[in-house]
Amino acid sequence: MNQSNLTDVDWSKIPAPEDDGAARHLPGMTVASVNLPATDGSSIDLSALSGRVVLFAYPRTGEPGKIGLTDDWDMIPGARGCTPQTCAFRDLHADLKAGGADHVFGLSTQSPSYQGEMVERLHVPFPVLSDERLAFAIAMKLPTMTVADQTLIKRLAVIIDAARIVHVFYPVFPPDRNAGDVLAWLKAHPR
């Protein structure tokens, strides 16, 4: 399938993911110490960060004009929407910071170079982390799905305070509203 327009999506034509309980264990969990390569060239250990962290994860972003991972990508519940989700966090980045987020990160299993192209193309103002080897996903038992022989992280967002997950957004649908939901939660739960 040609991925010509990654941000203009009619969500009524996309199947919504159901809550399969795969993130139920995350609230209250201590974040695993895993170094993740970031698009800014650094290596981030989420367990070592002070303050409030907003981390949103997604299966994979597409590239305009390139073939999608599978022909039925849009019909896989929770697959479509990585670029709209990322753009929403980009657009609300300053508000999220003003709302109490000390750090904002995206996370996927794509390589740092793949993510770097996306960050540059979409003008993303925060680092995106690569869990290409699934070390973080396995350590945290994040919900995953397998598509075209690739293990991908299912879409979710978490709020982390001092290395402990205090809130989880899962499942996330529609993805372009996730950043607004996170912002509303931050405003309702100041530190």
FIDREN-934835 format. One record per residue: residue in one letter; z, y, x of N, C-alpha, C in turn; residue number from 1. Coordinates in pm, whole numbers. Last residue first. Layout:
BEGIN
{node 'A'; {Z; Y; X}; {Z; Y; X}; {Z; Y; X}; NUM}
...
% end
This chain:
BEGIN
{node 'R'; {4003; 1785; 228}; {4100; 1722; 318}; {4224; 1805; 332}; 191}
{node 'P'; {3895; 1776; -114}; {3909; 1843; 16}; {4016; 1773; 100}; 190}
{node 'H'; {3739; 1650; -337}; {3838; 1583; -252}; {3849; 1651; -116}; 189}
{node 'A'; {3542; 1793; -461}; {3653; 1745; -545}; {3765; 1682; -463}; 188}
{node 'K'; {3365; 1834; -252}; {3429; 1951; -314}; {3550; 1910; -397}; 187}
{node 'L'; {3283; 1568; -206}; {3352; 1646; -100}; {3428; 1765; -160}; 186}
{node 'W'; {3152; 1512; -448}; {3274; 1439; -411}; {3352; 1515; -304}; 185}
{node 'A'; {2935; 1689; -431}; {3030; 1703; -541}; {3161; 1631; -509}; 184}
{node 'L'; {2808; 1577; -204}; {2861; 1714; -200}; {2964; 1736; -310}; 183}
{node 'V'; {2731; 1329; -309}; {2824; 1335; -196}; {2888; 1473; -188}; 182}
{node 'D'; {2550; 1415; -502}; {2670; 1339; -542}; {2775; 1342; -433}; 181}
{node 'G'; {2358; 1533; -336}; {2430; 1614; -434}; {2556; 1546; -483}; 180}
{node 'A'; {2269; 1305; -199}; {2333; 1415; -125}; {2411; 1506; -218}; 179}
{node 'N'; {2154; 1153; -414}; {2270; 1106; -339}; {2342; 1218; -265}; 178}
{node 'R'; {1921; 1214; -535}; {2042; 1278; -589}; {2168; 1242; -510}; 177}
{node 'D'; {1722; 1064; -425}; {1717; 1207; -399}; {1838; 1282; -456}; 176}
{node 'P'; {1765; 800; -522}; {1806; 838; -387}; {1810; 988; -362}; 175}
{node 'P'; {1906; 767; -852}; {1792; 779; -762}; {1835; 838; -627}; 174}
{node 'F'; {2112; 547; -670}; {1987; 565; -744}; {2001; 679; -842}; 173}
{node 'V'; {2293; 332; -478}; {2249; 471; -485}; {2115; 475; -558}; 172}
{node 'P'; {2564; 113; -576}; {2429; 141; -526}; {2396; 289; -546}; 171}
{node 'Y'; {2755; 333; -384}; {2672; 213; -383}; {2675; 150; -521}; 170}
{node 'F'; {2943; 523; -191}; {2843; 542; -295}; {2747; 423; -286}; 169}
{node 'V'; {3282; 518; -107}; {3152; 454; -94}; {3066; 487; -215}; 168}
{node 'H'; {3551; 660; 83}; {3472; 653; -41}; {3335; 593; -10}; 167}
{node 'V'; {3680; 620; 320}; {3761; 664; 206}; {3684; 663; 74}; 166}
{node 'I'; {3699; 436; 606}; {3612; 467; 492}; {3699; 499; 371}; 165}
{node 'R'; {3826; 576; 902}; {3853; 490; 786}; {3762; 535; 670}; 164}
{node 'A'; {3800; 757; 1113}; {3758; 619; 1134}; {3790; 524; 1019}; 163}
{node 'A'; {3875; 1005; 985}; {3948; 949; 1100}; {3926; 799; 1111}; 162}
{node 'D'; {3705; 927; 701}; {3807; 1018; 753}; {3881; 948; 865}; 161}
{node 'I'; {3387; 897; 570}; {3480; 843; 668}; {3575; 953; 711}; 160}
{node 'I'; {3196; 804; 302}; {3275; 914; 356}; {3380; 850; 446}; 159}
{node 'V'; {2870; 662; 274}; {3015; 649; 287}; {3073; 779; 341}; 158}
{node 'A'; {2599; 534; 86}; {2658; 646; 160}; {2808; 623; 163}; 157}
{node 'L'; {2310; 319; 84}; {2448; 353; 48}; {2487; 479; 122}; 156}
{node 'R'; {2055; 82; 64}; {2091; 223; 53}; {2236; 241; 7}; 155}
{node 'K'; {2076; -194; 291}; {2057; -139; 156}; {2111; 4; 153}; 154}
{node 'I'; {1911; -242; 595}; {2036; -201; 530}; {2001; -148; 391}; 153}
{node 'L'; {1705; -527; 656}; {1719; -383; 634}; {1851; -355; 564}; 152}
{node 'T'; {1539; -757; 845}; {1666; -731; 778}; {1686; -580; 776}; 151}
{node 'Q'; {1213; -879; 794}; {1297; -779; 857}; {1425; -763; 775}; 150}
{node 'D'; {1030; -1040; 662}; {1101; -1095; 778}; {1183; -992; 856}; 149}
{node 'A'; {972; -879; 439}; {870; -906; 541}; {935; -949; 672}; 148}
{node 'V'; {1306; -811; 396}; {1172; -781; 345}; {1075; -801; 462}; 147}
{node 'T'; {1632; -863; 304}; {1527; -907; 395}; {1393; -886; 327}; 146}
{node 'M'; {1912; -644; 295}; {1807; -718; 227}; {1703; -757; 331}; 145}
{node 'T'; {2271; -586; 299}; {2136; -588; 357}; {2040; -660; 265}; 144}
{node 'P'; {2578; -417; 311}; {2479; -487; 229}; {2341; -475; 292}; 143}
{node 'L'; {2774; -466; 608}; {2701; -379; 518}; {2604; -461; 433}; 142}
{node 'K'; {2977; -563; 777}; {2928; -644; 664}; {2861; -557; 559}; 141}
{node 'M'; {3037; -438; 1008}; {3091; -379; 885}; {3056; -460; 761}; 140}
{node 'A'; {2899; -596; 1192}; {3043; -570; 1212}; {3108; -518; 1085}; 139}
{node 'I'; {2637; -580; 1088}; {2708; -707; 1092}; {2858; -685; 1103}; 138}
{node 'A'; {2580; -306; 1121}; {2567; -368; 988}; {2644; -500; 983}; 137}
{node 'F'; {2613; -280; 1399}; {2703; -209; 1308}; {2700; -274; 1170}; 136}
{node 'A'; {2404; -450; 1491}; {2542; -467; 1538}; {2641; -402; 1443}; 135}
{node 'L'; {2130; -447; 1446}; {2219; -484; 1335}; {2365; -502; 1376}; 134}
{node 'R'; {1958; -339; 1625}; {2006; -475; 1655}; {2105; -526; 1550}; 133}
{node 'E'; {1918; -87; 1514}; {1804; -176; 1531}; {1846; -321; 1556}; 132}
{node 'D'; {2045; 131; 1407}; {2116; 3; 1414}; {2011; -107; 1423}; 131}
{node 'S'; {2033; 463; 1496}; {1958; 339; 1490}; {2051; 219; 1505}; 130}
{node 'L'; {2092; 767; 1320}; {2139; 660; 1408}; {2058; 533; 1387}; 129}
{node 'V'; {1997; 1099; 1332}; {1982; 973; 1260}; {2011; 863; 1361}; 128}
{node 'P'; {2158; 1418; 1345}; {2109; 1296; 1409}; {2098; 1180; 1310}; 127}
{node 'F'; {2027; 1694; 1151}; {2137; 1610; 1196}; {2080; 1484; 1261}; 126}
{node 'P'; {1813; 1829; 1036}; {1902; 1902; 1126}; {2021; 1822; 1179}; 125}
{node 'V'; {1476; 1740; 1017}; {1611; 1695; 984}; {1709; 1757; 1084}; 124}
{node 'H'; {1196; 1786; 984}; {1288; 1893; 1025}; {1433; 1861; 985}; 123}
{node 'L'; {1013; 1588; 946}; {1083; 1637; 827}; {1183; 1749; 857}; 122}
{node 'R'; {922; 1541; 1208}; {826; 1571; 1101}; {893; 1636; 980}; 121}
{node 'E'; {1163; 1481; 1345}; {1081; 1596; 1383}; {988; 1639; 1269}; 120}
{node 'V'; {1248; 1253; 1208}; {1337; 1369; 1218}; {1258; 1495; 1252}; 119}
{node 'M'; {1027; 1082; 1253}; {1062; 1123; 1117}; {1149; 1249; 1120}; 118}
{node 'E'; {1041; 1047; 1529}; {920; 1105; 1470}; {951; 1159; 1331}; 117}
{node 'G'; {1293; 923; 1546}; {1270; 1054; 1608}; {1147; 1123; 1553}; 116}
{node 'Q'; {1254; 673; 1428}; {1338; 772; 1360}; {1313; 912; 1415}; 115}
{node 'Y'; {1095; 563; 1630}; {1043; 573; 1493}; {1122; 680; 1417}; 114}
{node 'S'; {1279; 575; 1843}; {1152; 647; 1852}; {1089; 665; 1714}; 113}
{node 'P'; {1494; 411; 1754}; {1515; 554; 1776}; {1383; 632; 1785}; 112}
{node 'S'; {1378; 183; 1492}; {1400; 219; 1633}; {1425; 369; 1647}; 111}
{node 'Q'; {1563; 109; 1190}; {1441; 146; 1262}; {1475; 191; 1404}; 110}
{node 'T'; {1777; 65; 1036}; {1753; -34; 1141}; {1624; -3; 1217}; 109}
{node 'S'; {1960; 374; 986}; {1867; 269; 945}; {1852; 171; 1061}; 108}
{node 'L'; {2137; 658; 884}; {2142; 530; 954}; {2037; 436; 897}; 107}
{node 'G'; {2234; 1001; 930}; {2158; 899; 862}; {2165; 772; 946}; 106}
{node 'F'; {2529; 1202; 930}; {2436; 1113; 998}; {2358; 1031; 897}; 105}
{node 'V'; {2737; 1475; 984}; {2647; 1410; 889}; {2548; 1328; 971}; 104}
{node 'H'; {3069; 1595; 1031}; {2950; 1529; 1086}; {2869; 1470; 971}; 103}
{node 'D'; {3247; 1725; 872}; {3241; 1766; 1012}; {3115; 1710; 1079}; 102}
{node 'A'; {3234; 1834; 549}; {3181; 1731; 639}; {3175; 1788; 781}; 101}
{node 'G'; {3312; 2044; 381}; {3415; 1967; 452}; {3365; 1857; 543}; 100}
{node 'G'; {3129; 2212; 270}; {3213; 2135; 179}; {3313; 2044; 248}; 99}
{node 'A'; {2982; 2300; 483}; {3073; 2396; 421}; {3171; 2325; 327}; 98}
{node 'K'; {2835; 2062; 517}; {2924; 2109; 624}; {3027; 2208; 566}; 97}
{node 'L'; {2695; 2061; 275}; {2783; 1949; 309}; {2883; 1990; 417}; 96}
{node 'D'; {2549; 2298; 306}; {2647; 2288; 198}; {2746; 2174; 225}; 95}
{node 'A'; {2381; 2227; 519}; {2475; 2340; 536}; {2584; 2335; 429}; 94}
{node 'H'; {2239; 2008; 394}; {2319; 1992; 515}; {2423; 2104; 532}; 93}
{node 'L'; {2068; 1991; 184}; {2208; 2024; 153}; {2298; 2019; 276}; 92}
{node 'D'; {1828; 1916; 303}; {1832; 2040; 225}; {1975; 2084; 194}; 91}
{node 'R'; {1900; 1670; 421}; {1851; 1782; 503}; {1871; 1914; 428}; 90}
{node 'F'; {1954; 1521; 195}; {2063; 1548; 289}; {2026; 1663; 383}; 89}
{node 'A'; {1693; 1522; 92}; {1802; 1582; 14}; {1922; 1612; 104}; 88}
{node 'C'; {1555; 1383; 290}; {1522; 1524; 266}; {1631; 1594; 185}; 87}
{node 'T'; {1669; 1128; 256}; {1688; 1200; 382}; {1661; 1349; 363}; 86}
{node 'Q'; {1574; 1069; -2}; {1717; 1072; 25}; {1745; 1154; 151}; 85}
{node 'P'; {1292; 1074; 34}; {1357; 1170; -55}; {1508; 1180; -32}; 84}
{node 'T'; {1278; 855; 227}; {1241; 991; 265}; {1300; 1094; 168}; 83}
{node 'C'; {1368; 639; 67}; {1437; 674; 192}; {1405; 817; 237}; 82}
{node 'G'; {1250; 535; -162}; {1329; 656; -173}; {1399; 701; -46}; 81}
{node 'R'; {1244; 187; -240}; {1175; 316; -236}; {1274; 431; -242}; 80}
{node 'A'; {1451; -15; -266}; {1371; 3; -145}; {1312; 144; -135}; 79}
{node 'G'; {1586; -61; -503}; {1657; 6; -395}; {1575; 30; -270}; 78}
{node 'P'; {1400; -339; -595}; {1508; -248; -634}; {1583; -193; -512}; 77}
{node 'I'; {1068; -333; -526}; {1191; -394; -476}; {1305; -298; -511}; 76}
{node 'M'; {848; -187; -592}; {907; -270; -697}; {1030; -348; -651}; 75}
{node 'D'; {757; -65; -361}; {812; 20; -467}; {881; -61; -577}; 74}
{node 'W'; {655; -290; -218}; {773; -216; -172}; {838; -136; -285}; 73}
{node 'D'; {441; -464; -244}; {528; -443; -360}; {656; -366; -326}; 72}
{node 'D'; {316; -478; 2}; {242; -420; -110}; {331; -388; -229}; 71}
{node 'T'; {538; -377; 266}; {479; -477; 178}; {407; -407; 64}; 70}
{node 'L'; {547; -147; 428}; {595; -274; 481}; {541; -392; 399}; 69}
{node 'G'; {246; 53; 389}; {386; 21; 368}; {421; -117; 422}; 68}
{node 'I'; {25; 219; 610}; {48; 107; 521}; {198; 79; 510}; 67}
{node 'K'; {21; 577; 619}; {26; 445; 683}; {59; 338; 579}; 66}
{node 'G'; {39; 822; 496}; {-94; 771; 528}; {-96; 635; 594}; 65}
{node 'P'; {357; 898; 629}; {246; 937; 541}; {114; 878; 590}; 64}
{node 'E'; {577; 633; 674}; {499; 735; 742}; {380; 769; 655}; 63}
{node 'G'; {910; 569; 543}; {768; 542; 563}; {703; 653; 643}; 62}
{node 'T'; {1233; 455; 643}; {1144; 560; 598}; {1000; 519; 626}; 61}
{node 'R'; {1440; 195; 521}; {1346; 244; 622}; {1262; 357; 563}; 60}
{node 'P'; {1703; 169; 382}; {1626; 59; 439}; {1530; 103; 550}; 59}
{node 'Y'; {1988; 376; 474}; {1870; 348; 394}; {1788; 238; 460}; 58}
{node 'A'; {2299; 549; 460}; {2213; 445; 516}; {2100; 417; 419}; 57}
{node 'F'; {2494; 823; 556}; {2412; 761; 453}; {2315; 665; 522}; 56}
{node 'L'; {2805; 949; 620}; {2703; 859; 673}; {2625; 802; 555}; 55}
{node 'V'; {3008; 1205; 701}; {2922; 1159; 594}; {2813; 1076; 660}; 54}
{node 'V'; {3334; 1238; 823}; {3197; 1197; 852}; {3129; 1156; 722}; 53}
{node 'R'; {3590; 1454; 922}; {3525; 1385; 810}; {3377; 1361; 842}; 52}
{node 'G'; {3771; 1403; 1233}; {3724; 1478; 1117}; {3657; 1389; 1015}; 51}
{node 'S'; {3641; 1242; 1526}; {3749; 1300; 1448}; {3688; 1375; 1330}; 50}
{node 'L'; {3494; 935; 1622}; {3479; 1073; 1577}; {3601; 1120; 1500}; 49}
{node 'A'; {3502; 670; 1684}; {3564; 762; 1779}; {3558; 908; 1735}; 48}
{node 'S'; {3356; 529; 1505}; {3500; 507; 1504}; {3574; 605; 1594}; 47}
{node 'L'; {3091; 586; 1567}; {3150; 649; 1448}; {3302; 633; 1444}; 46}
{node 'D'; {2957; 661; 1852}; {3052; 560; 1804}; {3126; 625; 1688}; 45}
{node 'I'; {2636; 740; 1957}; {2746; 776; 1868}; {2827; 652; 1833}; 44}
{node 'S'; {2459; 880; 2215}; {2504; 752; 2161}; {2631; 782; 2082}; 43}
{node 'S'; {2179; 1111; 2213}; {2316; 1070; 2241}; {2340; 928; 2189}; 42}
{node 'G'; {1930; 1185; 2130}; {1943; 1131; 2265}; {2083; 1085; 2301}; 41}
{node 'D'; {1908; 1250; 1870}; {1925; 1363; 1961}; {1946; 1316; 2105}; 40}
{node 'T'; {1900; 1010; 1734}; {1773; 1078; 1757}; {1786; 1200; 1847}; 39}
{node 'A'; {2121; 771; 1890}; {2091; 878; 1795}; {1962; 949; 1832}; 38}
{node 'P'; {2245; 440; 1911}; {2156; 544; 1963}; {2120; 644; 1854}; 37}
{node 'L'; {2582; 359; 1871}; {2452; 363; 1805}; {2366; 473; 1866}; 36}
{node 'N'; {2840; 149; 1954}; {2761; 262; 2001}; {2621; 253; 1942}; 35}
{node 'V'; {3105; 65; 1749}; {2971; 25; 1792}; {2898; 151; 1836}; 34}
{node 'S'; {3385; -18; 1610}; {3345; 55; 1730}; {3214; -3; 1782}; 33}
{node 'A'; {3401; 2; 1253}; {3385; -75; 1377}; {3339; 15; 1491}; 32}
{node 'V'; {3636; 171; 1056}; {3499; 168; 1107}; {3496; 94; 1241}; 31}
{node 'T'; {3848; 9; 831}; {3836; 83; 956}; {3696; 63; 1011}; 30}
{node 'M'; {3834; 34; 475}; {3803; -39; 598}; {3798; 56; 718}; 29}
{node 'G'; {3855; 176; 243}; {3978; 147; 317}; {3955; 79; 450}; 28}
{node 'P'; {3569; 31; 100}; {3674; 133; 89}; {3802; 89; 158}; 27}
{node 'L'; {3424; -226; 148}; {3420; -114; 241}; {3530; -8; 223}; 26}
{node 'H'; {3401; -433; -35}; {3502; -446; 72}; {3515; -321; 158}; 25}
{node 'R'; {3182; -373; -195}; {3316; -367; -253}; {3427; -368; -147}; 24}
{node 'A'; {2923; -401; -138}; {2992; -293; -67}; {3138; -281; -113}; 23}
{node 'A'; {2823; -602; -299}; {2813; -620; -154}; {2879; -509; -72}; 22}
{node 'G'; {2804; -593; -572}; {2937; -612; -514}; {2938; -619; -363}; 21}
{node 'D'; {2567; -524; -676}; {2585; -666; -648}; {2719; -696; -583}; 20}
{node 'D'; {2456; -306; -897}; {2572; -324; -810}; {2599; -473; -794}; 19}
{node 'E'; {2098; -287; -877}; {2222; -315; -950}; {2336; -331; -851}; 18}
{node 'P'; {1845; -35; -834}; {1926; -146; -783}; {2051; -164; -870}; 17}
{node 'A'; {1574; 29; -1059}; {1702; 70; -1001}; {1776; -52; -947}; 16}
{node 'P'; {1225; 36; -1010}; {1343; -38; -1056}; {1470; 5; -982}; 15}
{node 'I'; {1036; 317; -1103}; {1091; 242; -989}; {1213; 165; -1039}; 14}
{node 'K'; {965; 487; -1299}; {873; 376; -1273}; {920; 286; -1158}; 13}
{node 'S'; {1145; 689; -1298}; {1143; 605; -1418}; {1051; 484; -1400}; 12}
{node 'W'; {1096; 834; -1070}; {1201; 733; -1063}; {1204; 643; -1187}; 11}
{node 'D'; {825; 924; -923}; {866; 915; -1063}; {967; 801; -1070}; 10}
{node 'V'; {830; 1119; -631}; {844; 986; -690}; {888; 1000; -836}; 9}
{node 'D'; {742; 1269; -359}; {720; 1292; -502}; {718; 1157; -572}; 8}
{node 'T'; {765; 1181; -94}; {875; 1254; -156}; {861; 1275; -306}; 7}
{node 'L'; {547; 1059; 17}; {675; 991; 31}; {788; 1060; -45}; 6}
{node 'N'; {227; 991; -37}; {326; 1090; -76}; {463; 1023; -79}; 5}
{node 'S'; {91; 771; 86}; {42; 908; 101}; {147; 1013; 67}; 4}
{node 'Q'; {93; 491; 186}; {210; 574; 160}; {173; 721; 175}; 3}
{node 'N'; {-84; 218; 57}; {-91; 343; 130}; {25; 433; 89}; 2}
{node 'M'; {0; -119; 84}; {0; 0; 0}; {0; 124; 88}; 1}
% end
